[in-house]
Amino acid sequence: MLYRRVPRVSAVAAGLTALAVLGLAGCDSDTDGAGAAATSGPSVIAPGEPGEANRTLSAEEAAQQRAEDDSPNSADVSYVRMMIEHHAQALEMTELVPDRAESSKIVKLAERIAAAQQPEITAMEGWLKTHGKAARDDGQGHGHDHATMPGMATQAQLKKLRAADGKAFDQLFLTLMITHHEGAITMATDVKGQGNNIQVEEMADDVVAQQTSEITRMRDLL
């Protein structure tokens, strides 16, 4: 009987060819994965220069562009100036607590609020100085109209708070401070969408996190 012998070289070549195909397939798979990762995330519309069309950037491209130039814009500066005044009113309210509050929990809450917001005021004042911005927006020592800032207590409400005592004070303080915190969160959320400076965004993130937690505590005390 005759046997046909398959050449050894052909078998080896076939094996190498199979490995090469598998290797190429693996490379293609990795490349596709990397490409998918690079293009993942929501797209961002970047306004074009005057006379030019808007551009669509990937989330990664938008982040890179911002990292290259996070110069403060008017929204950043306005937010910092207003938040300094917003925090200052919160401190004014917490200063009333030791002599008027009945609940020790309210006293401790006020202490936490003051301990968080005073350093934030200092940081924001330092940010304005670093970027060559005046503390006030008109150079005449006039602050923002309180009515334009979300959550600010009116002078009549503050007068009522100063006149209150005991449980009545506790309830009014919590009600006003919850509204005050909600206003700060609104302002912080707005600047995150309108501002350009990374440090301001980080400060806004801190406000949202800190004051959201405090609102939960205050609602539990009502």
C-alpha positions as a Python dict, from the first residue, in 0.01 Angstrom:
ca = {
    (1, 'M'): (0, 0, 0),
    (2, 'L'): (126, 351, -83),
    (3, 'Y'): (115, 629, 179),
    (4, 'R'): (120, 995, 91),
    (5, 'R'): (350, 1188, 322),
    (6, 'V'): (255, 1545, 401),
    (7, 'P'): (561, 1768, 390),
    (8, 'R'): (663, 1890, 736),
    (9, 'V'): (726, 2243, 611),
    (10, 'S'): (363, 2278, 496),
    (11, 'A'): (229, 2175, 838),
    (12, 'V'): (454, 2424, 1020),
    (13, 'A'): (361, 2701, 779),
    (14, 'A'): (-7, 2631, 831),
    (15, 'G'): (37, 2653, 1207),
    (16, 'L'): (222, 2981, 1183),
    (17, 'T'): (-41, 3122, 953),
    (18, 'A'): (-316, 3033, 1202),
    (19, 'L'): (-126, 3201, 1486),
    (20, 'A'): (-72, 3509, 1276),
    (21, 'V'): (-442, 3533, 1198),
    (22, 'L'): (-530, 3497, 1566),
    (23, 'G'): (-274, 3761, 1658),
    (24, 'L'): (-412, 4005, 1405),
    (25, 'A'): (-763, 3942, 1529),
    (26, 'G'): (-651, 4015, 1884),
    (27, 'C'): (-486, 4338, 1774),
    (28, 'D'): (-796, 4445, 1589),
    (29, 'S'): (-1006, 4370, 1895),
    (30, 'D'): (-779, 4575, 2122),
    (31, 'T'): (-773, 4860, 1877),
    (32, 'D'): (-1149, 4863, 1853),
    (33, 'G'): (-1176, 4864, 2235),
    (34, 'A'): (-935, 5153, 2266),
    (35, 'G'): (-1118, 5346, 2000),
    (36, 'A'): (-1448, 5288, 2171),
    (37, 'A'): (-1303, 5403, 2502),
    (38, 'A'): (-1157, 5715, 2344),
    (39, 'T'): (-1486, 5811, 2190),
    (40, 'S'): (-1704, 5720, 2488),
    (41, 'G'): (-1881, 5988, 2685),
    (42, 'P'): (-2124, 6259, 2575),
    (43, 'S'): (-2026, 6500, 2302),
    (44, 'V'): (-1992, 6872, 2375),
    (45, 'I'): (-2091, 7160, 2148),
    (46, 'A'): (-1812, 7418, 2137),
    (47, 'P'): (-1919, 7763, 2010),
    (48, 'G'): (-1722, 7870, 1704),
    (49, 'E'): (-1550, 8200, 1648),
    (50, 'P'): (-1760, 8482, 1498),
    (51, 'G'): (-1863, 8375, 1149),
    (52, 'E'): (-1764, 8012, 1213),
    (53, 'A'): (-1987, 7712, 1277),
    (54, 'N'): (-2002, 7540, 1615),
    (55, 'R'): (-1784, 7235, 1666),
    (56, 'T'): (-1876, 6905, 1824),
    (57, 'L'): (-1608, 6778, 2064),
    (58, 'S'): (-1587, 6449, 2246),
    (59, 'A'): (-1592, 6467, 2625),
    (60, 'E'): (-1219, 6392, 2623),
    (61, 'E'): (-1144, 6671, 2375),
    (62, 'A'): (-1352, 6920, 2571),
    (63, 'A'): (-1170, 6832, 2894),
    (64, 'Q'): (-833, 6868, 2722),
    (65, 'Q'): (-928, 7203, 2575),
    (66, 'R'): (-1043, 7329, 2913),
    (67, 'A'): (-729, 7203, 3084),
    (68, 'E'): (-524, 7410, 2841),
    (69, 'D'): (-713, 7731, 2913),
    (70, 'D'): (-937, 7759, 3219),
    (71, 'S'): (-921, 8138, 3238),
    (72, 'P'): (-1203, 8272, 3457),
    (73, 'N'): (-1499, 8413, 3270),
    (74, 'S'): (-1764, 8656, 3393),
    (75, 'A'): (-1975, 8373, 3537),
    (76, 'D'): (-1683, 8254, 3751),
    (77, 'V'): (-1610, 8601, 3889),
    (78, 'S'): (-1975, 8682, 3953),
    (79, 'Y'): (-2027, 8352, 4134),
    (80, 'V'): (-1731, 8404, 4367),
    (81, 'R'): (-1832, 8760, 4453),
    (82, 'M'): (-2192, 8663, 4522),
    (83, 'M'): (-2104, 8350, 4718),
    (84, 'I'): (-1882, 8554, 4952),
    (85, 'E'): (-2186, 8767, 5041),
    (86, 'H'): (-2409, 8461, 5054),
    (87, 'H'): (-2177, 8288, 5301),
    (88, 'A'): (-2144, 8611, 5503),
    (89, 'Q'): (-2520, 8613, 5565),
    (90, 'A'): (-2508, 8250, 5677),
    (91, 'L'): (-2240, 8345, 5930),
    (92, 'E'): (-2455, 8637, 6046),
    (93, 'M'): (-2736, 8392, 6113),
    (94, 'T'): (-2519, 8137, 6292),
    (95, 'E'): (-2384, 8407, 6525),
    (96, 'L'): (-2734, 8441, 6671),
    (97, 'V'): (-2758, 8074, 6767),
    (98, 'P'): (-2561, 8047, 7095),
    (99, 'D'): (-2775, 8308, 7274),
    (100, 'R'): (-3113, 8212, 7130),
    (101, 'A'): (-3131, 7843, 7039),
    (102, 'E'): (-3288, 7590, 7270),
    (103, 'S'): (-3164, 7272, 7101),
    (104, 'S'): (-2802, 7169, 7147),
    (105, 'K'): (-2824, 7005, 6805),
    (106, 'I'): (-2896, 7344, 6649),
    (107, 'V'): (-2593, 7487, 6829),
    (108, 'K'): (-2368, 7214, 6694),
    (109, 'L'): (-2512, 7251, 6345),
    (110, 'A'): (-2445, 7624, 6347),
    (111, 'E'): (-2089, 7559, 6459),
    (112, 'R'): (-2035, 7321, 6166),
    (113, 'I'): (-2180, 7570, 5919),
    (114, 'A'): (-1955, 7849, 6047),
    (115, 'A'): (-1649, 7623, 6052),
    (116, 'A'): (-1706, 7532, 5686),
    (117, 'Q'): (-1807, 7867, 5541),
    (118, 'Q'): (-1555, 8102, 5700),
    (119, 'P'): (-1257, 7923, 5538),
    (120, 'E'): (-1450, 7915, 5209),
    (121, 'I'): (-1490, 8293, 5222),
    (122, 'T'): (-1115, 8328, 5279),
    (123, 'A'): (-1042, 8096, 4987),
    (124, 'M'): (-1276, 8286, 4754),
    (125, 'E'): (-1129, 8622, 4854),
    (126, 'G'): (-785, 8476, 4781),
    (127, 'W'): (-908, 8354, 4441),
    (128, 'L'): (-1027, 8703, 4347),
    (129, 'K'): (-695, 8854, 4453),
    (130, 'T'): (-496, 8592, 4262),
    (131, 'H'): (-688, 8669, 3944),
    (132, 'G'): (-670, 9045, 3988),
    (133, 'K'): (-1042, 9087, 4048),
    (134, 'A'): (-1194, 9336, 4289),
    (135, 'A'): (-1403, 9203, 4576),
    (136, 'R'): (-1695, 9416, 4453),
    (137, 'D'): (-1826, 9435, 4101),
    (138, 'D'): (-1862, 9813, 4071),
    (139, 'G'): (-1560, 9946, 4255),
    (140, 'Q'): (-1780, 10160, 4482),
    (141, 'G'): (-1822, 9919, 4772),
    (142, 'H'): (-2176, 9824, 4674),
    (143, 'G'): (-2255, 9456, 4689),
    (144, 'H'): (-2506, 9258, 4492),
    (145, 'D'): (-2875, 9312, 4550),
    (146, 'H'): (-2970, 9039, 4796),
    (147, 'A'): (-3293, 8981, 4606),
    (148, 'T'): (-3094, 8861, 4304),
    (149, 'M'): (-2923, 8585, 4501),
    (150, 'P'): (-3122, 8263, 4555),
    (151, 'G'): (-3198, 8175, 4915),
    (152, 'M'): (-3098, 8503, 5078),
    (153, 'A'): (-3305, 8601, 5380),
    (154, 'T'): (-3472, 8941, 5366),
    (155, 'Q'): (-3401, 9210, 5623),
    (156, 'A'): (-3748, 9153, 5765),
    (157, 'Q'): (-3677, 8781, 5810),
    (158, 'L'): (-3344, 8853, 5979),
    (159, 'K'): (-3515, 9101, 6212),
    (160, 'K'): (-3770, 8835, 6305),
    (161, 'L'): (-3491, 8582, 6365),
    (162, 'R'): (-3308, 8823, 6597),
    (163, 'A'): (-3626, 8871, 6797),
    (164, 'A'): (-3703, 8500, 6831),
    (165, 'D'): (-3595, 8275, 7115),
    (166, 'G'): (-3608, 7909, 7217),
    (167, 'K'): (-3810, 7670, 7004),
    (168, 'A'): (-3946, 7952, 6789),
    (169, 'F'): (-3590, 8055, 6707),
    (170, 'D'): (-3487, 7697, 6630),
    (171, 'Q'): (-3771, 7647, 6383),
    (172, 'L'): (-3720, 7981, 6209),
    (173, 'F'): (-3343, 7934, 6192),
    (174, 'L'): (-3381, 7591, 6030),
    (175, 'T'): (-3641, 7716, 5783),
    (176, 'L'): (-3432, 8013, 5673),
    (177, 'M'): (-3107, 7819, 5660),
    (178, 'I'): (-3254, 7536, 5452),
    (179, 'T'): (-3374, 7793, 5198),
    (180, 'H'): (-3035, 7965, 5218),
    (181, 'H'): (-2851, 7639, 5146),
    (182, 'E'): (-3084, 7552, 4860),
    (183, 'G'): (-3004, 7889, 4705),
    (184, 'A'): (-2631, 7827, 4735),
    (185, 'I'): (-2670, 7491, 4563),
    (186, 'T'): (-2861, 7659, 4279),
    (187, 'M'): (-2580, 7913, 4234),
    (188, 'A'): (-2312, 7644, 4246),
    (189, 'T'): (-2495, 7429, 3993),
    (190, 'D'): (-2535, 7726, 3758),
    (191, 'V'): (-2166, 7818, 3761),
    (192, 'K'): (-2068, 7458, 3691),
    (193, 'G'): (-2252, 7490, 3361),
    (194, 'Q'): (-2158, 7849, 3277),
    (195, 'G'): (-1811, 7901, 3423),
    (196, 'N'): (-1474, 7802, 3281),
    (197, 'N'): (-1231, 7799, 3575),
    (198, 'I'): (-1150, 7459, 3721),
    (199, 'Q'): (-1085, 7592, 4072),
    (200, 'V'): (-1425, 7763, 4079),
    (201, 'E'): (-1587, 7439, 3966),
    (202, 'E'): (-1413, 7254, 4249),
    (203, 'M'): (-1532, 7514, 4501),
    (204, 'A'): (-1884, 7480, 4362),
    (205, 'D'): (-1865, 7101, 4396),
    (206, 'D'): (-1771, 7146, 4763),
    (207, 'V'): (-2068, 7376, 4820),
    (208, 'V'): (-2309, 7127, 4663),
    (209, 'A'): (-2175, 6832, 4862),
    (210, 'Q'): (-2146, 7011, 5196),
    (211, 'Q'): (-2475, 7195, 5188),
    (212, 'T'): (-2677, 6904, 5051),
    (213, 'S'): (-2563, 6702, 5352),
    (214, 'E'): (-2649, 6986, 5591),
    (215, 'I'): (-2997, 7029, 5439),
    (216, 'T'): (-3065, 6663, 5519),
    (217, 'R'): (-2959, 6717, 5882),
    (218, 'M'): (-3170, 7030, 5917),
    (219, 'R'): (-3481, 6867, 5775),
    (220, 'D'): (-3442, 6588, 6029),
    (221, 'L'): (-3444, 6852, 6305),
    (222, 'L'): (-3762, 7027, 6193),
}
